[in-house]
Amino acid sequence: MKKIIFFIIAIMTVLITTQVYALDYYTYEWENMYIEIEKGESIYKYIDLPKAKILKNGIELDEDVVYLKGDSFTSISTINTSQVGTYFLTYTAICIHIEEQATVTFQVVEIDREAPKIVQVADIIIGIGEKVNYNDYFIFVDNINKPSELEIKYQTTLEASKVGKYTLLVSCIDKSNNIATYTTTIVVIDKEPPKISLLKEIILEYGEEFDILKYITAIDNLDGNISSLIEYTNIDTKKLGFQNVDFRVVDSSGNETKFSTIVKVMDTVKPTVILSNNKISISIQDVLNSNYIFWIGYISSYYDNCDTLTIYDIVIDESLVFPIIGNYYVYYTISDKSGNTTKVGLYVNVYCDSSPSITVKSNISVNKGKSINYYRYISANDKYDGDITDNIEIDDSNVNINKKGIYVVTLKVKNSSNKYTYQTITIYVKESFFNENKYIFFLIIGVTFVGIYLYLQHKKEKIS
């Protein structure tokens, strides 16, 4: 039984194999199953794609192939050529003569080969040390991607701390890896204006030349001290009062700073009055005999730096000069319109032109060894000083009071006007009466005693 079954199967296998080899077989071979389309390009440029070749028993036939499209198949109209993406289309190929057909799904890829556009909207000019946001200077436009979807890179040689020109390379990459590059220049300039500082309040003397460096300084971050470049509006130092003055300075980069302040012009200089003499002497007779001394005549000159003054602006004070011998001052005071005052004094010596007198009542006779009181014999008087006896100077250096002789003593007296008078007095130094007549004195005493003795003896005898 098993042999019969095996035999039957073998016969059937042979029959089937023979039948198969006896039949023709047809196949379709497809081309361009992957199609890349430029974004925005018409899809109809690819209307014949993909293509199918019909093969019979592996050999290509020269037969026309009809492609079925329509509602039941994917249409090329479904491809949005304005949007990058991947689309899948289904075509059916039919060979009419052979009545063979095949259906295939192929891939259409919409691609973007257009690089983004980089547009510089402004020159990149920054100040020293200033931070810069490069995105503020560029616009990035891509045919597909939004600006936020773009990859933007900046490469630069910038040294923001130094003035100069630097290169900036900008690159922009879209999602399709299309890259755009742009090269531009960054200019670093000095944007910071110099600083003007007021060192002190500007107060100028009338007519003074304005030295700006004493009052104002200008410092620049790049140029340093540029005070010498400061310009200012006119200052009239011949005009007293307040003036509004504008100052201006420009650094080497053209940065300008302006500054205004008040300048005060004032007069603090005292006027000048010069006398022809600083010291004079006048006699008391002139003071007594004249009701007015021409004090104004001692003014040599007068001057004020600001105001025009006359001699009548000088106030003369002679109230301290009295008709008494002595030393006084006459004061000359001059004031200008700003209240500056000068006061000078004229030293006045009031003197007497007459000399004092010395009166000697008598010459002096004195016993040897006795002291002398000169003031019993002399006196001094002055016309204005009166009794000046106490002022007499006595020079008796040559008098020897212990030696009999005749001596001359010099007397000198000075009044308050320094006028001197000289006088002499004779001094007689003599022996005392006893010393000159001592022998006679003793004789008289002896005779007197003898007489008294004889008288007493005579009286005694008479009584007895």
Secondary structure as a PSIPRED ss2 file (coil, helix, strand):
# PSIPRED VFORMAT (PSIPRED V4.0)

   1 M C   1.000  0.000  0.000
   2 K H   0.000  1.000  0.000
   3 K H   0.000  1.000  0.000
   4 I H   0.000  1.000  0.000
   5 I H   0.000  1.000  0.000
   6 F H   0.000  1.000  0.000
   7 F H   0.000  1.000  0.000
   8 I H   0.000  1.000  0.000
   9 I H   0.000  1.000  0.000
  10 A H   0.000  1.000  0.000
  11 I H   0.000  1.000  0.000
  12 M H   0.000  1.000  0.000
  13 T H   0.000  1.000  0.000
  14 V H   0.000  1.000  0.000
  15 L H   0.000  1.000  0.000
  16 I H   0.000  1.000  0.000
  17 T H   0.000  1.000  0.000
  18 T H   0.000  1.000  0.000
  19 Q H   0.000  1.000  0.000
  20 V H   0.000  1.000  0.000
  21 Y H   0.000  1.000  0.000
  22 A H   0.000  1.000  0.000
  23 L C   1.000  0.000  0.000
  24 D C   1.000  0.000  0.000
  25 Y C   1.000  0.000  0.000
  26 Y E   0.000  0.000  1.000
  27 T E   0.000  0.000  1.000
  28 Y E   0.000  0.000  1.000
  29 E E   0.000  0.000  1.000
  30 W E   0.000  0.000  1.000
  31 E E   0.000  0.000  1.000
  32 N C   1.000  0.000  0.000
  33 M C   1.000  0.000  0.000
  34 Y E   0.000  0.000  1.000
  35 I E   0.000  0.000  1.000
  36 E E   0.000  0.000  1.000
  37 I E   0.000  0.000  1.000
  38 E E   0.000  0.000  1.000
  39 K C   1.000  0.000  0.000
  40 G C   1.000  0.000  0.000
  41 E C   1.000  0.000  0.000
  42 S C   1.000  0.000  0.000
  43 I H   0.000  1.000  0.000
  44 Y H   0.000  1.000  0.000
  45 K H   0.000  1.000  0.000
  46 Y H   0.000  1.000  0.000
  47 I C   1.000  0.000  0.000
  48 D C   1.000  0.000  0.000
  49 L C   1.000  0.000  0.000
  50 P C   1.000  0.000  0.000
  51 K E   0.000  0.000  1.000
  52 A E   0.000  0.000  1.000
  53 K E   0.000  0.000  1.000
  54 I E   0.000  0.000  1.000
  55 L E   0.000  0.000  1.000
  56 K E   0.000  0.000  1.000
  57 N C   1.000  0.000  0.000
  58 G C   1.000  0.000  0.000
  59 I E   0.000  0.000  1.000
  60 E E   0.000  0.000  1.000
  61 L C   1.000  0.000  0.000
  62 D C   1.000  0.000  0.000
  63 E C   1.000  0.000  0.000
  64 D C   1.000  0.000  0.000
  65 V E   0.000  0.000  1.000
  66 V E   0.000  0.000  1.000
  67 Y E   0.000  0.000  1.000
  68 L E   0.000  0.000  1.000
  69 K C   1.000  0.000  0.000
  70 G C   1.000  0.000  0.000
  71 D C   1.000  0.000  0.000
  72 S C   1.000  0.000  0.000
  73 F C   1.000  0.000  0.000
  74 T C   1.000  0.000  0.000
  75 S C   1.000  0.000  0.000
  76 I H   0.000  1.000  0.000
  77 S H   0.000  1.000  0.000
  78 T H   0.000  1.000  0.000
  79 I C   1.000  0.000  0.000
  80 N C   1.000  0.000  0.000
  81 T C   1.000  0.000  0.000
  82 S C   1.000  0.000  0.000
  83 Q C   1.000  0.000  0.000
  84 V C   1.000  0.000  0.000
  85 G E   0.000  0.000  1.000
  86 T E   0.000  0.000  1.000
  87 Y E   0.000  0.000  1.000
  88 F E   0.000  0.000  1.000
  89 L E   0.000  0.000  1.000
  90 T E   0.000  0.000  1.000
  91 Y E   0.000  0.000  1.000
  92 T E   0.000  0.000  1.000
  93 A E   0.000  0.000  1.000
  94 I E   0.000  0.000  1.000
  95 C E   0.000  0.000  1.000
  96 I C   1.000  0.000  0.000
  97 H C   1.000  0.000  0.000
  98 I C   1.000  0.000  0.000
  99 E C   1.000  0.000  0.000
 100 E E   0.000  0.000  1.000
 101 Q E   0.000  0.000  1.000
 102 A E   0.000  0.000  1.000
 103 T E   0.000  0.000  1.000
 104 V E   0.000  0.000  1.000
 105 T E   0.000  0.000  1.000
 106 F E   0.000  0.000  1.000
 107 Q E   0.000  0.000  1.000
 108 V E   0.000  0.000  1.000
 109 V E   0.000  0.000  1.000
 110 E E   0.000  0.000  1.000
 111 I E   0.000  0.000  1.000
 112 D C   1.000  0.000  0.000
 113 R C   1.000  0.000  0.000
 114 E C   1.000  0.000  0.000
 115 A C   1.000  0.000  0.000
 116 P C   1.000  0.000  0.000
 117 K E   0.000  0.000  1.000
 118 I E   0.000  0.000  1.000
 119 V E   0.000  0.000  1.000
 120 Q E   0.000  0.000  1.000
 121 V C   1.000  0.000  0.000
 122 A C   1.000  0.000  0.000
 123 D C   1.000  0.000  0.000
 124 I E   0.000  0.000  1.000
 125 I E   0.000  0.000  1.000
 126 I E   0.000  0.000  1.000
 127 G E   0.000  0.000  1.000
 128 I C   1.000  0.000  0.000
 129 G C   1.000  0.000  0.000
 130 E C   1.000  0.000  0.000
 131 K C   1.000  0.000  0.000
 132 V C   1.000  0.000  0.000
 133 N C   1.000  0.000  0.000
 134 Y H   0.000  1.000  0.000
 135 N H   0.000  1.000  0.000
 136 D H   0.000  1.000  0.000
 137 Y H   0.000  1.000  0.000
 138 F E   0.000  0.000  1.000
 139 I E   0.000  0.000  1.000
 140 F E   0.000  0.000  1.000
 141 V E   0.000  0.000  1.000
 142 D C   1.000  0.000  0.000
 143 N C   1.000  0.000  0.000
 144 I C   1.000  0.000  0.000
 145 N C   1.000  0.000  0.000
 146 K C   1.000  0.000  0.000
 147 P H   0.000  1.000  0.000
 148 S H   0.000  1.000  0.000
 149 E H   0.000  1.000  0.000
 150 L C   1.000  0.000  0.000
 151 E E   0.000  0.000  1.000
 152 I E   0.000  0.000  1.000
 153 K E   0.000  0.000  1.000
 154 Y E   0.000  0.000  1.000
 155 Q E   0.000  0.000  1.000
 156 T E   0.000  0.000  1.000
 157 T C   1.000  0.000  0.000
 158 L C   1.000  0.000  0.000
 159 E C   1.000  0.000  0.000
 160 A C   1.000  0.000  0.000
 161 S C   1.000  0.000  0.000
 162 K C   1.000  0.000  0.000
 163 V C   1.000  0.000  0.000
 164 G E   0.000  0.000  1.000
 165 K E   0.000  0.000  1.000
 166 Y E   0.000  0.000  1.000
 167 T E   0.000  0.000  1.000
 168 L E   0.000  0.000  1.000
 169 L E   0.000  0.000  1.000
 170 V E   0.000  0.000  1.000
 171 S E   0.000  0.000  1.000
 172 C E   0.000  0.000  1.000
 173 I E   0.000  0.000  1.000
 174 D C   1.000  0.000  0.000
 175 K C   1.000  0.000  0.000
 176 S C   1.000  0.000  0.000
 177 N C   1.000  0.000  0.000
 178 N C   1.000  0.000  0.000
 179 I E   0.000  0.000  1.000
 180 A E   0.000  0.000  1.000
 181 T E   0.000  0.000  1.000
 182 Y E   0.000  0.000  1.000
 183 T E   0.000  0.000  1.000
 184 T E   0.000  0.000  1.000
 185 T E   0.000  0.000  1.000
 186 I E   0.000  0.000  1.000
 187 V E   0.000  0.000  1.000
 188 V E   0.000  0.000  1.000
 189 I E   0.000  0.000  1.000
 190 D C   1.000  0.000  0.000
 191 K C   1.000  0.000  0.000
 192 E C   1.000  0.000  0.000
 193 P C   1.000  0.000  0.000
 194 P C   1.000  0.000  0.000
 195 K E   0.000  0.000  1.000
 196 I E   0.000  0.000  1.000
 197 S E   0.000  0.000  1.000
 198 L E   0.000  0.000  1.000
 199 L C   1.000  0.000  0.000
 200 K C   1.000  0.000  0.000
 201 E C   1.000  0.000  0.000
 202 I C   1.000  0.000  0.000
 203 I E   0.000  0.000  1.000
 204 L E   0.000  0.000  1.000
 205 E E   0.000  0.000  1.000
 206 Y C   1.000  0.000  0.000
 207 G C   1.000  0.000  0.000
 208 E C   1.000  0.000  0.000
 209 E C   1.000  0.000  0.000
 210 F C   1.000  0.000  0.000
 211 D C   1.000  0.000  0.000
 212 I H   0.000  1.000  0.000
 213 L H   0.000  1.000  0.000
 214 K H   0.000  1.000  0.000
 215 Y C   1.000  0.000  0.000
 216 I E   0.000  0.000  1.000
 217 T E   0.000  0.000  1.000
 218 A E   0.000  0.000  1.000
 219 I E   0.000  0.000  1.000
 220 D E   0.000  0.000  1.000
 221 N C   1.000  0.000  0.000
 222 L C   1.000  0.000  0.000
 223 D C   1.000  0.000  0.000
 224 G E   0.000  0.000  1.000
 225 N E   0.000  0.000  1.000
 226 I C   1.000  0.000  0.000
 227 S H   0.000  1.000  0.000
 228 S H   0.000  1.000  0.000
 229 L H   0.000  1.000  0.000
 230 I C   1.000  0.000  0.000
 231 E E   0.000  0.000  1.000
 232 Y E   0.000  0.000  1.000
 233 T C   1.000  0.000  0.000
 234 N C   1.000  0.000  0.000
 235 I C   1.000  0.000  0.000
 236 D C   1.000  0.000  0.000
 237 T C   1.000  0.000  0.000
 238 K C   1.000  0.000  0.000
 239 K C   1.000  0.000  0.000
 240 L C   1.000  0.000  0.000
 241 G E   0.000  0.000  1.000
 242 F E   0.000  0.000  1.000
 243 Q E   0.000  0.000  1.000
 244 N E   0.000  0.000  1.000
 245 V E   0.000  0.000  1.000
 246 D E   0.000  0.000  1.000
 247 F E   0.000  0.000  1.000
 248 R E   0.000  0.000  1.000
 249 V E   0.000  0.000  1.000
 250 V E   0.000  0.000  1.000
 251 D C   1.000  0.000  0.000
 252 S C   1.000  0.000  0.000
 253 S C   1.000  0.000  0.000
 254 G C   1.000  0.000  0.000
 255 N C   1.000  0.000  0.000
 256 E E   0.000  0.000  1.000
 257 T E   0.000  0.000  1.000
 258 K E   0.000  0.000  1.000
 259 F E   0.000  0.000  1.000
 260 S E   0.000  0.000  1.000
 261 T E   0.000  0.000  1.000
 262 I E   0.000  0.000  1.000
 263 V E   0.000  0.000  1.000
 264 K E   0.000  0.000  1.000
 265 V E   0.000  0.000  1.000
 266 M E   0.000  0.000  1.000
 267 D C   1.000  0.000  0.000
 268 T C   1.000  0.000  0.000
 269 V C   1.000  0.000  0.000
 270 K C   1.000  0.000  0.000
 271 P C   1.000  0.000  0.000
 272 T E   0.000  0.000  1.000
 273 V E   0.000  0.000  1.000
 274 I E   0.000  0.000  1.000
 275 L E   0.000  0.000  1.000
 276 S C   1.000  0.000  0.000
 277 N C   1.000  0.000  0.000
 278 N C   1.000  0.000  0.000
 279 K E   0.000  0.000  1.000
 280 I E   0.000  0.000  1.000
 281 S E   0.000  0.000  1.000
 282 I E   0.000  0.000  1.000
 283 S E   0.000  0.000  1.000
 284 I H   0.000  1.000  0.000
 285 Q H   0.000  1.000  0.000
 286 D H   0.000  1.000  0.000
 287 V H   0.000  1.000  0.000
 288 L H   0.000  1.000  0.000
 289 N H   0.000  1.000  0.000
 290 S C   1.000  0.000  0.000
 291 N C   1.000  0.000  0.000
 292 Y C   1.000  0.000  0.000
 293 I C   1.000  0.000  0.000
 294 F C   1.000  0.000  0.000
 295 W H   0.000  1.000  0.000
 296 I H   0.000  1.000  0.000
 297 G H   0.000  1.000  0.000
 298 Y H   0.000  1.000  0.000
 299 I E   0.000  0.000  1.000
 300 S E   0.000  0.000  1.000
 301 S E   0.000  0.000  1.000
 302 Y E   0.000  0.000  1.000
 303 Y E   0.000  0.000  1.000
 304 D C   1.000  0.000  0.000
 305 N C   1.000  0.000  0.000
 306 C C   1.000  0.000  0.000
 307 D C   1.000  0.000  0.000
 308 T C   1.000  0.000  0.000
 309 L C   1.000  0.000  0.000
 310 T C   1.000  0.000  0.000
 311 I H   0.000  1.000  0.000
 312 Y H   0.000  1.000  0.000
 313 D H   0.000  1.000  0.000
 314 I E   0.000  0.000  1.000
 315 V E   0.000  0.000  1.000
 316 I E   0.000  0.000  1.000
 317 D E   0.000  0.000  1.000
 318 E C   1.000  0.000  0.000
 319 S C   1.000  0.000  0.000
 320 L C   1.000  0.000  0.000
 321 V C   1.000  0.000  0.000
 322 F C   1.000  0.000  0.000
 323 P C   1.000  0.000  0.000
 324 I C   1.000  0.000  0.000
 325 I C   1.000  0.000  0.000
 326 G E   0.000  0.000  1.000
 327 N E   0.000  0.000  1.000
 328 Y E   0.000  0.000  1.000
 329 Y E   0.000  0.000  1.000
 330 V E   0.000  0.000  1.000
 331 Y E   0.000  0.000  1.000
 332 Y E   0.000  0.000  1.000
 333 T E   0.000  0.000  1.000
 334 I E   0.000  0.000  1.000
 335 S E   0.000  0.000  1.000
 336 D C   1.000  0.000  0.000
 337 K C   1.000  0.000  0.000
 338 S C   1.000  0.000  0.000
 339 G C   1.000  0.000  0.000
 340 N C   1.000  0.000  0.000
 341 T E   0.000  0.000  1.000
 342 T E   0.000  0.000  1.000
 343 K E   0.000  0.000  1.000
 344 V E   0.000  0.000  1.000
 345 G E   0.000  0.000  1.000
 346 L E   0.000  0.000  1.000
 347 Y E   0.000  0.000  1.000
 348 V E   0.000  0.000  1.000
 349 N E   0.000  0.000  1.000
 350 V E   0.000  0.000  1.000
 351 Y E   0.000  0.000  1.000
 352 C C   1.000  0.000  0.000
 353 D C   1.000  0.000  0.000
 354 S C   1.000  0.000  0.000
 355 S C   1.000  0.000  0.000
 356 P C   1.000  0.000  0.000
 357 S E   0.000  0.000  1.000
 358 I E   0.000  0.000  1.000
 359 T E   0.000  0.000  1.000
 360 V E   0.000  0.000  1.000
 361 K C   1.000  0.000  0.000
 362 S C   1.000  0.000  0.000
 363 N C   1.000  0.000  0.000
 364 I E   0.000  0.000  1.000
 365 S E   0.000  0.000  1.000
 366 V E   0.000  0.000  1.000
 367 N E   0.000  0.000  1.000
 368 K C   1.000  0.000  0.000
 369 G C   1.000  0.000  0.000
 370 K C   1.000  0.000  0.000
 371 S C   1.000  0.000  0.000
 372 I C   1.000  0.000  0.000
 373 N C   1.000  0.000  0.000
 374 Y H   0.000  1.000  0.000
 375 Y H   0.000  1.000  0.000
 376 R H   0.000  1.000  0.000
 377 Y C   1.000  0.000  0.000
 378 I E   0.000  0.000  1.000
 379 S E   0.000  0.000  1.000
 380 A E   0.000  0.000  1.000
 381 N E   0.000  0.000  1.000
 382 D E   0.000  0.000  1.000
 383 K C   1.000  0.000  0.000
 384 Y C   1.000  0.000  0.000
 385 D C   1.000  0.000  0.000
 386 G E   0.000  0.000  1.000
 387 D E   0.000  0.000  1.000
 388 I C   1.000  0.000  0.000
 389 T H   0.000  1.000  0.000
 390 D H   0.000  1.000  0.000
 391 N H   0.000  1.000  0.000
 392 I C   1.000  0.000  0.000
 393 E E   0.000  0.000  1.000
 394 I E   0.000  0.000  1.000
 395 D E   0.000  0.000  1.000
 396 D C   1.000  0.000  0.000
 397 S C   1.000  0.000  0.000
 398 N C   1.000  0.000  0.000
 399 V C   1.000  0.000  0.000
 400 N C   1.000  0.000  0.000
 401 I C   1.000  0.000  0.000
 402 N C   1.000  0.000  0.000
 403 K C   1.000  0.000  0.000
 404 K C   1.000  0.000  0.000
 405 G E   0.000  0.000  1.000
 406 I E   0.000  0.000  1.000
 407 Y E   0.000  0.000  1.000
 408 V E   0.000  0.000  1.000
 409 V E   0.000  0.000  1.000
 410 T E   0.000  0.000  1.000
 411 L E   0.000  0.000  1.000
 412 K E   0.000  0.000  1.000
 413 V E   0.000  0.000  1.000
 414 K E   0.000  0.000  1.000
 415 N C   1.000  0.000  0.000
 416 S C   1.000  0.000  0.000
 417 S C   1.000  0.000  0.000
 418 N C   1.000  0.000  0.000
 419 K C   1.000  0.000  0.000
 420 Y E   0.000  0.000  1.000
 421 T E   0.000  0.000  1.000
 422 Y E   0.000  0.000  1.000
 423 Q E   0.000  0.000  1.000
 424 T E   0.000  0.000  1.000
 425 I E   0.000  0.000  1.000
 426 T E   0.000  0.000  1.000
 427 I E   0.000  0.000  1.000
 428 Y E   0.000  0.000  1.000
 429 V E   0.000  0.000  1.000
 430 K E   0.000  0.000  1.000
 431 E C   1.000  0.000  0.000
 432 S C   1.000  0.000  0.000
 433 F H   0.000  1.000  0.000
 434 F H   0.000  1.000  0.000
 435 N H   0.000  1.000  0.000
 436 E H   0.000  1.000  0.000
 437 N C   1.000  0.000  0.000
 438 K H   0.000  1.000  0.000
 439 Y H   0.000  1.000  0.000
 440 I H   0.000  1.000  0.000
 441 F H   0.000  1.000  0.000
 442 F H   0.000  1.000  0.000
 443 L H   0.000  1.000  0.000
 444 I H   0.000  1.000  0.000
 445 I H   0.000  1.000  0.000
 446 G H   0.000  1.000  0.000
 447 V H   0.000  1.000  0.000
 448 T H   0.000  1.000  0.000
 449 F H   0.000  1.000  0.000
 450 V H   0.000  1.000  0.000
 451 G H   0.000  1.000  0.000
 452 I H   0.000  1.000  0.000
 453 Y H   0.000  1.000  0.000
 454 L H   0.000  1.000  0.000
 455 Y H   0.000  1.000  0.000
 456 L H   0.000  1.000  0.000
 457 Q H   0.000  1.000  0.000
 458 H H   0.000  1.000  0.000
 459 K H   0.000  1.000  0.000
 460 K H   0.000  1.000  0.000
 461 E H   0.000  1.000  0.000
 462 K H   0.000  1.000  0.000
 463 I H   0.000  1.000  0.000
 464 S C   1.000  0.000  0.000
